[in-house]
Amino acid sequence: MNDKPSWQSSHFDEQDNDPLAGFANIMDVMLVFALGLMLALVAQSQELRAHLSIEPEPGQKTEVTTGSELVNAPESLNQALSGQANGMESLGQVYKDPKTGKLILISTD
């Protein structure tokens, strides 16, 4: 039987001490620290930034010679955006000129 009165007994007195519980917490802290260190090194690496930057080479740029400027959106596009159309037919690819803001439609025909 327990020698201590109920007000002096502790819930922790009845449990066994686990010597590896503290070690597991230290391992968690070490893993979080290592992950933070790796992320900091990757974020500051100039060599990785140079490899990950996307810049087209001079030979990769192509000039578009065919196509027509899309001044107003077609009625079928307006219907599809408002939910009135059943489906759309692809007429080509639309590109936006970043300098002028004009839309250029390149038809697939």
MOPAC internal coordinates of N, CA, C and O (Angstrom, degrees):
PM7 1SCF
backbone

  N    0.0000 0     0.00 0     0.00 0    0    0    0
  C    1.4327 1     0.00 0     0.00 0    1    0    0
  C    1.5201 1   109.02 1     0.00 0    2    1    0
  O    1.2310 1   121.05 1   -23.12 1    3    2    1
  N    1.3060 1   115.59 1   156.88 1    3    2    1
  C    1.4538 1   121.63 1  -176.21 1    5    3    2
  C    1.5270 1   109.97 1   -79.78 1    6    5    3
  O    1.2310 1   120.25 1   -49.02 1    7    6    5
  N    1.3342 1   117.12 1   130.98 1    7    6    5
  C    1.4637 1   121.79 1  -178.11 1    9    7    6
  C    1.5184 1   113.05 1   -79.83 1   10    9    7
  O    1.2310 1   119.74 1   158.97 1   11   10    9
  N    1.3277 1   118.11 1   -21.03 1   11   10    9
  C    1.4641 1   121.34 1  -175.83 1   13   11   10
  C    1.5178 1   110.73 1   -87.75 1   14   13   11
  O    1.2310 1   120.34 1   -33.42 1   15   14   13
  N    1.3267 1   116.95 1   146.58 1   15   14   13
  C    1.4669 1   119.31 1   172.72 1   17   15   14
  C    1.5279 1   109.93 1   -66.91 1   18   17   15
  O    1.2310 1   120.17 1   -18.33 1   19   18   17
  N    1.3111 1   117.28 1   161.67 1   19   18   17
  C    1.4640 1   121.77 1  -175.29 1   21   19   18
  C    1.5237 1   112.65 1   -63.14 1   22   21   19
  O    1.2310 1   119.64 1   149.83 1   23   22   21
  N    1.3194 1   118.29 1   -30.17 1   23   22   21
  C    1.4619 1   119.71 1  -178.42 1   25   23   22
  C    1.5214 1   112.14 1   -76.67 1   26   25   23
  O    1.2310 1   119.64 1   165.15 1   27   26   25
  N    1.3529 1   118.29 1   -14.85 1   27   26   25
  C    1.4618 1   121.88 1   178.42 1   29   27   26
  C    1.5257 1   112.25 1   -99.59 1   30   29   27
  O    1.2310 1   120.19 1   164.81 1   31   30   29
  N    1.2929 1   117.23 1   -15.19 1   31   30   29
  C    1.4635 1   118.59 1  -177.74 1   33   31   30
  C    1.5266 1   109.87 1   -76.90 1   34   33   31
  O    1.2310 1   121.54 1   -27.87 1   35   34   33
  N    1.2695 1   114.66 1   152.13 1   35   34   33
  C    1.4640 1   121.30 1  -178.82 1   37   35   34
  C    1.5213 1   109.19 1  -123.04 1   38   37   35
  O    1.2310 1   121.28 1   -31.05 1   39   38   37
  N    1.3003 1   115.16 1   148.95 1   39   38   37
  C    1.4633 1   120.57 1   177.42 1   41   39   38
  C    1.5235 1   110.46 1   -64.90 1   42   41   39
  O    1.2310 1   120.65 1   149.73 1   43   42   41
  N    1.3161 1   116.36 1   -30.27 1   43   42   41
  C    1.4587 1   120.23 1  -177.30 1   45   43   42
  C    1.5248 1   112.29 1   -77.30 1   46   45   43
  O    1.2310 1   119.97 1   160.85 1   47   46   45
  N    1.3078 1   117.67 1   -19.15 1   47   46   45
  C    1.4575 1   120.35 1   178.51 1   49   47   46
  C    1.5210 1   111.57 1   -67.63 1   50   49   47
  O    1.2310 1   119.90 1   150.38 1   51   50   49
  N    1.3115 1   117.81 1   -29.62 1   51   50   49
  C    1.4564 1   121.56 1  -176.12 1   53   51   50
  C    1.5227 1   112.64 1   -81.12 1   54   53   51
  O    1.2310 1   120.06 1   160.01 1   55   54   53
  N    1.3292 1   117.50 1   -19.99 1   55   54   53
  C    1.4602 1   120.03 1  -176.49 1   57   55   54
  C    1.5248 1   110.32 1   -91.66 1   58   57   55
  O    1.2310 1   121.78 1   -26.96 1   59   58   57
  N    1.3376 1   114.19 1   153.04 1   59   58   57
  C    1.4577 1   119.49 1   175.08 1   61   59   58
  C    1.5213 1   109.18 1   -78.82 1   62   61   59
  O    1.2310 1   120.78 1   -30.47 1   63   62   61
  N    1.3039 1   116.12 1   149.53 1   63   62   61
  C    1.4591 1   120.48 1   176.25 1   65   63   62
  C    1.5205 1   108.78 1   -80.43 1   66   65   63
  O    1.2310 1   120.87 1   -47.17 1   67   66   65
  N    1.3282 1   115.94 1   132.83 1   67   66   65
  C    1.4627 1   121.29 1   178.49 1   69   67   66
  C    1.5220 1   107.98 1  -103.65 1   70   69   67
  O    1.2310 1   119.71 1   -71.00 1   71   70   69
  N    1.3252 1   118.16 1   109.00 1   71   70   69
  C    1.4687 1   119.53 1  -176.51 1   73   71   70
  C    1.5338 1   113.30 1   -69.08 1   74   73   71
  O    1.2310 1   119.44 1   160.00 1   75   74   73
  N    1.3314 1   118.66 1   -20.00 1   75   74   73
  C    1.4598 1   120.84 1  -178.78 1   77   75   74
  C    1.5265 1   113.12 1   -88.83 1   78   77   75
  O    1.2310 1   119.56 1   172.95 1   79   78   77
  N    1.3253 1   118.45 1    -7.05 1   79   78   77
  C    1.4647 1   120.39 1  -179.21 1   81   79   78
  C    1.5253 1   110.87 1   -65.04 1   82   81   79
  O    1.2310 1   120.12 1   136.95 1   83   82   81
  N    1.3084 1   117.37 1   -43.05 1   83   82   81
  C    1.4648 1   120.71 1   177.82 1   85   83   82
  C    1.5148 1   111.75 1   -66.90 1   86   85   83
  O    1.2310 1   120.32 1   143.43 1   87   86   85
  N    1.3200 1   117.00 1   -36.57 1   87   86   85
  C    1.4625 1   121.05 1   178.83 1   89   87   86
  C    1.5238 1   111.13 1   -65.29 1   90   89   87
  O    1.2310 1   119.87 1   142.35 1   91   90   89
  N    1.3244 1   117.86 1   -37.65 1   91   90   89
  C    1.4637 1   121.06 1   178.54 1   93   91   90
  C    1.5261 1   110.54 1   -64.96 1   94   93   91
  O    1.2310 1   120.11 1   141.21 1   95   94   93
  N    1.3206 1   117.40 1   -38.79 1   95   94   93
  C    1.4592 1   120.26 1   177.49 1   97   95   94
  C    1.5248 1   111.20 1   -65.45 1   98   97   95
  O    1.2310 1   120.26 1   140.49 1   99   98   97
  N    1.3244 1   117.10 1   -39.51 1   99   98   97
  C    1.4624 1   120.65 1   177.91 1  101   99   98
  C    1.5249 1   110.16 1   -64.35 1  102  101   99
  O    1.2310 1   120.02 1   140.36 1  103  102  101
  N    1.3293 1   117.56 1   -39.64 1  103  102  101
  C    1.4697 1   121.03 1   178.53 1  105  103  102
  C    1.5274 1   110.76 1   -63.76 1  106  105  103
  O    1.2310 1   119.85 1   140.41 1  107  106  105
  N    1.3177 1   117.90 1   -39.59 1  107  106  105
  C    1.4645 1   120.87 1   177.79 1  109  107  106
  C    1.5223 1   110.89 1   -62.13 1  110  109  107
  O    1.2310 1   120.54 1   136.00 1  111  110  109
  N    1.3113 1   116.58 1   -44.00 1  111  110  109
  C    1.4676 1   120.67 1   179.23 1  113  111  110
  C    1.5223 1   110.23 1   -63.99 1  114  113  111
  O    1.2310 1   120.21 1   139.54 1  115  114  113
  N    1.3341 1   117.21 1   -40.46 1  115  114  113
  C    1.4680 1   120.33 1   179.46 1  117  115  114
  C    1.5230 1   111.23 1   -64.57 1  118  117  115
  O    1.2310 1   119.79 1   139.78 1  119  118  117
  N    1.3261 1   118.00 1   -40.22 1  119  118  117
  C    1.4591 1   120.93 1   179.22 1  121  119  118
  C    1.5248 1   111.51 1   -65.29 1  122  121  119
  O    1.2310 1   120.21 1   137.60 1  123  122  121
  N    1.3144 1   117.21 1   -42.40 1  123  122  121
  C    1.4649 1   120.63 1   178.46 1  125  123  122
  C    1.5227 1   110.11 1   -64.41 1  126  125  123
  O    1.2310 1   120.07 1   137.69 1  127  126  125
  N    1.3247 1   117.48 1   -42.31 1  127  126  125
  C    1.4634 1   121.03 1   178.61 1  129  127  126
  C    1.5267 1   110.88 1   -63.57 1  130  129  127
  O    1.2310 1   119.91 1   136.61 1  131  130  129
  N    1.3355 1   117.78 1   -43.39 1  131  130  129
  C    1.4644 1   121.29 1  -179.90 1  133  131  130
  C    1.5254 1   110.95 1   -64.16 1  134  133  131
  O    1.2310 1   119.95 1   139.39 1  135  134  133
  N    1.3124 1   117.70 1   -40.61 1  135  134  133
  C    1.4589 1   120.81 1   178.25 1  137  135  134
  C    1.5263 1   110.76 1   -64.60 1  138  137  135
  O    1.2310 1   120.19 1   137.28 1  139  138  137
  N    1.3157 1   117.25 1   -42.72 1  139  138  137
  C    1.4625 1   120.54 1   177.35 1  141  139  138
  C    1.5142 1   111.89 1   -63.01 1  142  141  139
  O    1.2310 1   120.08 1   140.22 1  143  142  141
  N    1.3181 1   117.46 1   -39.78 1  143  142  141
  C    1.4568 1   121.49 1   178.24 1  145  143  142
  C    1.5254 1   111.02 1   -65.01 1  146  145  143
  O    1.2310 1   120.14 1   136.93 1  147  146  145
  N    1.3270 1   117.33 1   -43.07 1  147  146  145
  C    1.4682 1   120.17 1   178.29 1  149  147  146
  C    1.5207 1   111.57 1   -63.69 1  150  149  147
  O    1.2310 1   120.21 1   137.30 1  151  150  149
  N    1.3169 1   117.21 1   -42.70 1  151  150  149
  C    1.4621 1   119.86 1   178.44 1  153  151  150
  C    1.5208 1   111.40 1   -63.93 1  154  153  151
  O    1.2310 1   119.76 1   141.10 1  155  154  153
  N    1.3188 1   118.07 1   -38.90 1  155  154  153
  C    1.4614 1   121.20 1   178.17 1  157  155  154
  C    1.5221 1   110.95 1   -65.05 1  158  157  155
  O    1.2310 1   120.14 1   139.13 1  159  158  157
  N    1.3204 1   117.33 1   -40.87 1  159  158  157
  C    1.4646 1   120.26 1   179.08 1  161  159  158
  C    1.5214 1   111.63 1   -66.65 1  162  161  159
  O    1.2310 1   120.07 1   139.76 1  163  162  161
  N    1.3133 1   117.48 1   -40.24 1  163  162  161
  C    1.4630 1   120.77 1   179.01 1  165  163  162
  C    1.5210 1   110.55 1   -67.31 1  166  165  163
  O    1.2310 1   120.17 1   140.75 1  167  166  165
  N    1.3233 1   117.28 1   -39.25 1  167  166  165
  C    1.4606 1   120.77 1  -178.60 1  169  167  166
  C    1.5236 1   111.44 1   -67.33 1  170  169  167
  O    1.2310 1   119.61 1   149.94 1  171  170  169
  N    1.3177 1   118.34 1   -30.06 1  171  170  169
  C    1.4595 1   121.57 1  -177.01 1  173  171  170
  C    1.5228 1   113.32 1   -95.81 1  174  173  171
  O    1.2310 1   119.45 1   176.51 1  175  174  173
  N    1.3002 1   118.66 1    -3.49 1  175  174  173
  C    1.4593 1   121.89 1  -176.17 1  177  175  174
  C    1.5288 1   110.64 1   -75.44 1  178  177  175
  O    1.2310 1   120.44 1   -65.30 1  179  178  177
  N    1.3209 1   116.76 1   114.70 1  179  178  177
  C    1.4632 1   121.67 1   178.75 1  181  179  178
  C    1.5307 1   110.83 1   -71.28 1  182  181  179
  O    1.2310 1   120.49 1   147.05 1  183  182  181
  N    1.3213 1   116.67 1   -32.95 1  183  182  181
  C    1.4603 1   120.05 1  -179.61 1  185  183  182
  C    1.5269 1   110.67 1   -65.60 1  186  185  183
  O    1.2310 1   120.24 1   138.61 1  187  186  185
  N    1.3287 1   117.15 1   -41.39 1  187  186  185
  C    1.4619 1   119.81 1   177.77 1  189  187  186
  C    1.5189 1   111.01 1   -67.34 1  190  189  187
  O    1.2310 1   120.18 1   142.82 1  191  190  189
  N    1.3248 1   117.26 1   -37.18 1  191  190  189
  C    1.4622 1   119.77 1   177.84 1  193  191  190
  C    1.5198 1   110.91 1   -62.76 1  194  193  191
  O    1.2310 1   120.27 1   142.53 1  195  194  193
  N    1.3313 1   117.10 1   -37.47 1  195  194  193
  C    1.4640 1   120.20 1   179.66 1  197  195  194
  C    1.5236 1   110.70 1   -66.88 1  198  197  195
  O    1.2310 1   120.35 1   142.93 1  199  198  197
  N    1.3221 1   116.94 1   -37.07 1  199  198  197
  C    1.4643 1   120.19 1   179.78 1  201  199  198
  C    1.5213 1   112.11 1   -74.78 1  202  201  199
  O    1.2310 1   119.91 1   151.15 1  203  202  201
  N    1.3236 1   117.78 1   -28.85 1  203  202  201
  C    1.4548 1   120.95 1  -176.08 1  205  203  202
  C    1.5212 1   113.63 1   -91.48 1  206  205  203
  O    1.2310 1   119.85 1   169.95 1  207  206  205
  N    1.3324 1   117.89 1   -10.05 1  207  206  205
  C    1.4644 1   118.80 1  -179.72 1  209  207  206
  C    1.5210 1   109.51 1   -73.19 1  210  209  207
  O    1.2310 1   121.25 1   -41.02 1  211  210  209
  N    1.3219 1   115.22 1   138.98 1  211  210  209
  C    1.4603 1   121.06 1  -177.68 1  213  211  210
  C    1.5177 1   108.12 1  -107.07 1  214  213  211
  O    1.2310 1   121.14 1   -76.40 1  215  214  213
  N    1.3006 1   115.42 1   103.60 1  215  214  213
  C    1.4529 1   121.40 1   176.75 1  217  215  214
  C    1.5272 1   106.94 1  -131.36 1  218  217  215
  O    1.2310 1   120.16 1   -52.35 1  219  218  217
  N    1.3242 1   117.31 1   127.65 1  219  218  217
  C    1.4636 1   118.61 1  -179.19 1  221  219  218
  C    1.5267 1   111.31 1   -70.16 1  222  221  219
  O    1.2310 1   121.50 1   -38.37 1  223  222  221
  N    1.3067 1   114.74 1   141.63 1  223  222  221
  C    1.4572 1   119.99 1   175.48 1  225  223  222
  C    1.5229 1   108.51 1   -76.41 1  226  225  223
  O    1.2310 1   119.72 1   -21.48 1  227  226  225
  N    1.3258 1   118.14 1   158.52 1  227  226  225
  C    1.4698 1   119.58 1  -177.22 1  229  227  226
  C    1.5305 1   113.59 1   -57.77 1  230  229  227
  O    1.2310 1   119.40 1   148.09 1  231  230  229
  N    1.3059 1   118.75 1   -31.91 1  231  230  229
  C    1.4594 1   121.22 1  -179.78 1  233  231  230
  C    1.5191 1   113.58 1   -78.53 1  234  233  231
  O    1.2310 1   119.73 1   167.39 1  235  234  233
  N    1.3257 1   118.11 1   -12.61 1  235  234  233
  C    1.4562 1   121.18 1  -176.72 1  237  235  234
  C    1.5187 1   113.12 1   -86.40 1  238  237  235
  O    1.2310 1   119.38 1   162.02 1  239  238  237
  N    1.3085 1   118.79 1   -17.98 1  239  238  237
  C    1.4567 1   120.95 1  -178.78 1  241  239  238
  C    1.5178 1   109.52 1   -76.85 1  242  241  239
  O    1.2310 1   120.81 1   -43.27 1  243  242  241
  N    1.3182 1   116.05 1   136.73 1  243  242  241
  C    1.4614 1   120.99 1   177.56 1  245  243  242
  C    1.5171 1   109.04 1  -124.66 1  246  245  243
  O    1.2310 1   121.07 1   -41.18 1  247  246  245
  N    1.3022 1   115.55 1   138.82 1  247  246  245
  C    1.4555 1   121.38 1   177.47 1  249  247  246
  C    1.5227 1   108.86 1   -87.77 1  250  249  247
  O    1.2310 1   120.43 1   -41.42 1  251  250  249
  N    1.3073 1   116.78 1   138.58 1  251  250  249
  C    1.4563 1   122.17 1   178.32 1  253  251  250
  C    1.5191 1   107.75 1   -92.00 1  254  253  251
  O    1.2310 1   120.99 1   -58.99 1  255  254  253
  N    1.3327 1   115.72 1   121.01 1  255  254  253
  C    1.4663 1   119.15 1  -179.02 1  257  255  254
  C    1.5159 1   111.77 1  -104.91 1  258  257  255
  O    1.2310 1   119.91 1   154.80 1  259  258  257
  N    1.3318 1   117.78 1   -25.20 1  259  258  257
  C    1.4598 1   120.12 1   179.12 1  261  259  258
  C    1.5107 1   109.26 1  -108.78 1  262  261  259
  O    1.2310 1   120.85 1   -26.66 1  263  262  261
  N    1.2931 1   115.99 1   153.34 1  263  262  261
  C    1.4549 1   121.25 1   179.02 1  265  263  262
  C    1.5136 1   109.68 1   136.75 1  266  265  263
  O    1.2310 1   120.87 1   -10.31 1  267  266  265
  N    1.2899 1   115.94 1   169.69 1  267  266  265
  C    1.4565 1   120.30 1   179.33 1  269  267  266
  C    1.5249 1   108.71 1  -135.65 1  270  269  267
  O    1.2310 1   121.10 1   -31.02 1  271  270  269
  N    1.3262 1   115.49 1   148.98 1  271  270  269
  C    1.4542 1   120.56 1  -179.73 1  273  271  270
  C    1.5174 1   109.52 1   -74.17 1  274  273  271
  O    1.2310 1   120.53 1   -46.30 1  275  274  273
  N    1.3045 1   116.58 1   133.70 1  275  274  273
  C    1.4550 1   122.64 1  -179.55 1  277  275  274
  C    1.5244 1   107.71 1   -98.39 1  278  277  275
  O    1.2310 1   121.18 1   -79.22 1  279  278  277
  N    1.3523 1   115.35 1   100.78 1  279  278  277
  C    1.4615 1   120.36 1  -176.25 1  281  279  278
  C    1.5212 1   110.11 1   -79.46 1  282  281  279
  O    1.2310 1   120.09 1   127.83 1  283  282  281
  N    1.3072 1   117.44 1   -52.17 1  283  282  281
  C    1.4618 1   122.53 1   179.18 1  285  283  282
  C    1.5218 1   109.17 1  -118.75 1  286  285  283
  O    1.2310 1   120.79 1   -29.21 1  287  286  285
  N    1.3080 1   116.09 1   150.79 1  287  286  285
  C    1.4583 1   120.30 1   177.43 1  289  287  286
  C    1.5237 1   109.44 1   -70.11 1  290  289  287
  O    1.2310 1   119.65 1   -41.09 1  291  290  289
  N    1.3371 1   118.27 1   138.91 1  291  290  289
  C    1.4645 1   120.62 1   178.12 1  293  291  290
  C    1.5307 1   111.31 1   -62.22 1  294  293  291
  O    1.2310 1   120.93 1   -23.89 1  295  294  293
  N    1.3313 1   115.82 1   156.11 1  295  294  293
  C    1.4661 1   121.07 1  -178.92 1  297  295  294
  C    1.5301 1   111.12 1   -62.13 1  298  297  295
  O    1.2310 1   120.07 1   145.07 1  299  298  297
  N    1.3374 1   117.47 1   -34.93 1  299  298  297
  C    1.4673 1   120.00 1   179.65 1  301  299  298
  C    1.5304 1   111.04 1   -64.42 1  302  301  299
  O    1.2310 1   120.37 1   145.87 1  303  302  301
  N    1.3280 1   116.90 1   -34.13 1  303  302  301
  C    1.4617 1   120.17 1   177.40 1  305  303  302
  C    1.5225 1   110.53 1   -69.64 1  306  305  303
  O    1.2310 1   120.44 1   138.68 1  307  306  305
  N    1.3184 1   116.76 1   -41.32 1  307  306  305
  C    1.4661 1   120.29 1   177.89 1  309  307  306
  C    1.5270 1   111.04 1   -63.33 1  310  309  307
  O    1.2310 1   120.29 1   140.65 1  311  310  309
  N    1.3440 1   117.05 1   -39.35 1  311  310  309
  C    1.4620 1   120.53 1   178.42 1  313  311  310
  C    1.5273 1   110.95 1   -66.61 1  314  313  311
  O    1.2310 1   120.58 1   139.38 1  315  314  313
  N    1.3223 1   116.49 1   -40.62 1  315  314  313
  C    1.4615 1   119.82 1  -179.31 1  317  315  314
  C    1.5269 1   110.80 1   -66.40 1  318  317  315
  O    1.2310 1   120.40 1   141.58 1  319  318  317
  N    1.3236 1   116.84 1   -38.42 1  319  318  317
  C    1.4613 1   119.90 1   179.68 1  321  319  318
  C    1.5212 1   111.75 1   -68.55 1  322  321  319
  O    1.2310 1   120.35 1   148.25 1  323  322  321
  N    1.3263 1   116.93 1   -31.75 1  323  322  321
  C    1.4616 1   119.84 1   179.40 1  325  323  322
  C    1.5278 1   111.79 1   -86.92 1  326  325  323
  O    1.2310 1   119.63 1   174.42 1  327  326  325
  N    1.3377 1   118.31 1    -5.58 1  327  326  325
  C    1.4554 1   121.80 1   177.09 1  329  327  326
  C    1.5121 1   114.11 1    87.84 1  330  329  327
  O    1.2310 1   119.35 1  -165.45 1  331  330  329
  N    1.3319 1   118.85 1    14.55 1  331  330  329
  C    1.4569 1   121.58 1  -177.54 1  333  331  330
  C    1.5279 1   112.64 1   -94.88 1  334  333  331
  O    1.2310 1   119.32 1   165.86 1  335  334  333
  N    1.3037 1   118.91 1   -14.14 1  335  334  333
  C    1.4642 1   121.09 1  -176.31 1  337  335  334
  C    1.5296 1   110.13 1   -95.83 1  338  337  335
  O    1.2310 1   120.82 1   -29.80 1  339  338  337
  N    1.3349 1   116.03 1   150.20 1  339  338  337
  C    1.4613 1   121.29 1   178.62 1  341  339  338
  C    1.5207 1   111.49 1   -82.63 1  342  341  339
  O    1.2310 1   120.29 1   146.62 1  343  342  341
  N    1.2999 1   117.05 1   -33.38 1  343  342  341
  C    1.4528 1   121.01 1  -178.73 1  345  343  342
  C    1.5062 1   109.81 1  -167.46 1  346  345  343
  O    1.2310 1   120.81 1    -7.81 1  347  346  345
  N    1.2931 1   116.06 1   172.19 1  347  346  345
  C    1.4541 1   120.15 1  -179.21 1  349  347  346
  C    1.5090 1   109.31 1  -126.82 1  350  349  347
  O    1.2310 1   121.21 1   -27.02 1  351  350  349
  N    1.3006 1   115.28 1   152.98 1  351  350  349
  C    1.4554 1   122.33 1   176.30 1  353  351  350
  C    1.5176 1   107.61 1  -107.53 1  354  353  351
  O    1.2310 1   120.32 1   -48.03 1  355  354  353
  N    1.3092 1   116.99 1   131.97 1  355  354  353
  C    1.4556 1   121.13 1   179.76 1  357  355  354
  C    1.5239 1   109.28 1   -76.07 1  358  357  355
  O    1.2310 1   120.94 1   -56.60 1  359  358  357
  N    1.3202 1   115.80 1   123.40 1  359  358  357
  C    1.4599 1   121.20 1   178.63 1  361  359  358
  C    1.5166 1   111.72 1  -103.09 1  362  361  359
  O    1.2310 1   119.67 1   169.72 1  363  362  361
  N    1.2938 1   118.23 1   -10.28 1  363  362  361
  C    1.4592 1   121.48 1  -179.05 1  365  363  362
  C    1.5129 1   110.75 1   152.19 1  366  365  363
  O    1.2310 1   121.37 1    19.60 1  367  366  365
  N    1.3108 1   114.99 1  -160.40 1  367  366  365
  C    1.4571 1   121.72 1  -178.53 1  369  367  366
  C    1.5218 1   109.03 1  -113.54 1  370  369  367
  O    1.2310 1   120.11 1   -42.45 1  371  370  369
  N    1.3328 1   117.39 1   137.55 1  371  370  369
  C    1.4596 1   122.29 1  -179.95 1  373  371  370
  C    1.5245 1   108.53 1  -108.82 1  374  373  371
  O    1.2310 1   120.80 1   -49.32 1  375  374  373
  N    1.3327 1   116.08 1   130.68 1  375  374  373
  C    1.4533 1   122.76 1   177.50 1  377  375  374
  C    1.5185 1   108.81 1  -121.71 1  378  377  375
  O    1.2310 1   120.71 1   -30.64 1  379  378  377
  N    1.3288 1   116.24 1   149.36 1  379  378  377
  C    1.4615 1   121.27 1   178.39 1  381  379  378
  C    1.5223 1   108.61 1  -112.09 1  382  381  379
  O    1.2310 1   120.97 1   -51.73 1  383  382  381
  N    1.3389 1   115.75 1   128.27 1  383  382  381
  C    1.4535 1   121.30 1   177.16 1  385  383  382
  C    1.5274 1   108.04 1   -76.19 1  386  385  383
  O    1.2310 1   119.38 1   -60.41 1  387  386  385
  N    1.3372 1   118.79 1   119.59 1  387  386  385
  C    1.4634 1   119.49 1  -176.22 1  389  387  386
  C    1.5272 1   113.58 1   -68.88 1  390  389  387
  O    1.2310 1   120.10 1   155.42 1  391  390  389
  N    1.3156 1   117.41 1   -24.58 1  391  390  389
  C    1.4633 1   119.79 1  -178.19 1  393  391  390
  C    1.5231 1   111.54 1   -78.78 1  394  393  391
  O    1.2310 1   120.54 1   134.88 1  395  394  393
  N    1.3387 1   116.58 1   -45.12 1  395  394  393
  C    1.4650 1   120.08 1  -175.47 1  397  395  394
  C    1.5167 1   112.88 1  -100.68 1  398  397  395
  O    1.2310 1   119.77 1   158.61 1  399  398  397
  N    1.3299 1   118.04 1   -21.39 1  399  398  397
  C    1.4534 1   120.91 1  -178.10 1  401  399  398
  C    1.5176 1   112.87 1    83.00 1  402  401  399
  O    1.2310 1   119.76 1  -174.14 1  403  402  401
  N    1.3315 1   118.06 1     5.86 1  403  402  401
  C    1.4660 1   121.44 1  -179.26 1  405  403  402
  C    1.5226 1   109.89 1   -78.35 1  406  405  403
  O    1.2310 1   121.21 1   -32.48 1  407  406  405
  N    1.3363 1   115.30 1   147.52 1  407  406  405
  C    1.4578 1   121.98 1   175.72 1  409  407  406
  C    1.5166 1   108.76 1   -97.05 1  410  409  407
  O    1.2310 1   120.17 1   -46.25 1  411  410  409
  N    1.3305 1   117.28 1   133.75 1  411  410  409
  C    1.4607 1   122.49 1  -179.48 1  413  411  410
  C    1.5163 1   107.74 1  -119.86 1  414  413  411
  O    1.2310 1   120.79 1   -55.91 1  415  414  413
  N    1.3415 1   116.10 1   124.09 1  415  414  413
  C    1.4597 1   122.47 1   178.90 1  417  415  414
  C    1.5174 1   108.56 1   -98.09 1  418  417  415
  O    1.2310 1   120.28 1   -56.78 1  419  418  417
  N    1.3101 1   117.07 1   123.22 1  419  418  417
  C    1.4605 1   122.47 1   175.36 1  421  419  418
  C    1.5161 1   106.11 1  -108.97 1  422  421  419
  O    1.2310 1   121.14 1   -70.23 1  423  422  421
  N    1.3285 1   115.43 1   109.77 1  423  422  421
  C    1.4631 1   120.12 1  -175.21 1  425  423  422
  C    1.5161 1   110.50 1   -77.40 1  426  425  423
  O    1.2310 1   121.22 1   -25.85 1  427  426  425
  N    1.3328 1   115.27 1   154.15 1  427  426  425
  C    1.4577 1   120.89 1   179.98 1  429  427  426
  C    1.5203 1   111.92 1   -86.78 1  430  429  427
  O    1.2310 1   119.73 1   171.91 1  431  430  429
  N    1.3211 1   118.12 1    -8.09 1  431  430  429
  C    1.4713 1   121.30 1   179.68 1  433  431  430
  C    1.5026 1   112.02 1   -73.73 1  434  433  431
  O    1.2310 1   120.10 1   180.00 1  435  434  433

